[in-house]
């Protein structure tokens, strides 16, 4: 299977201005952007490849006075289904974790309470199955060290499988759960996630079979932070890392690595310039979020 050895700059898609500081996601053939996340009443805006807004979804949870949705907790499937994970709080500040599922074209969600499991990342496959990465705790305390961190839900919200006990990881950062400092992405048929804590990339097919489990590129502990993950329909995987100790303007600060499946390693991807933050893949092109003339854009990069 091909590995992305280099990138070639392509077209740029201009987007409407936003004040959001939550990273956008290219998912299921569309850009998803979280707005008003700090107000307790967040909403999602959906844009097509030309930068046109195609939908707006208010994230309303029945009985909640405040809703919290963080980065990486929203995704779209090819058929238009949208999944959102987060926390909801009633007026007495009692909270629960949820998974909200919007049918294609719908603006009201089916809400599933997932507590004590709290999803931190979500992805959607072409078959509308919803995959999450998260942790299980009660009152902030982990009660089952063997809880499964990856879970799959059907489009109707029914839990359809779970994998990878938390205590099965030889974590190099024992202070943090493996779902912290992580990224999750999906192609049409596979879902992958990379964990800063566990220092590895893990991938499943739609049936829940492992298709890859590869260490992150070697580096000094906690020096490189994950900035993005893209999983393409042809099987190519690209990981974005930033070197926290490199000068901000230095060419080595931001690095991309492609998965060499045959070798079972990540290898550097040649880039002529800083491309922005990696946010997804569409067909054979990577999508990266950036700015041009002061406004947000998607930069498209062809893989070679």
Buried (B, 14 or more C-beta within 10 A) or exposed (E): EBBBEBBEBEEEBEBEEBEBEBBBBBBBBBBBBBBBBEEEBBBBBBBEBEBEEEBEBEBBBEEBEBBBBBBBBBBBBBBBBBBBBBBBBEEEEEBBBBBBBBBBEBEEBEBBEBEBBBBBBBBBBBBBBBBBBBBBBEEEEBEEEEBBBBBBBBBEBEBBBBBBEBEBBEBEBEEBBBBBBBBBBBBBBBBBBBBBBBBBBBBBBBEBEEBBEBEBBEEEEEEBEBBBBBBBBEBBBBBBBBBEEBEEEEEEBBBBBBBBBEEEBBEEBEBEEEBBBBBBBBEBBBBBBBEEEEEBBBBBBBBE
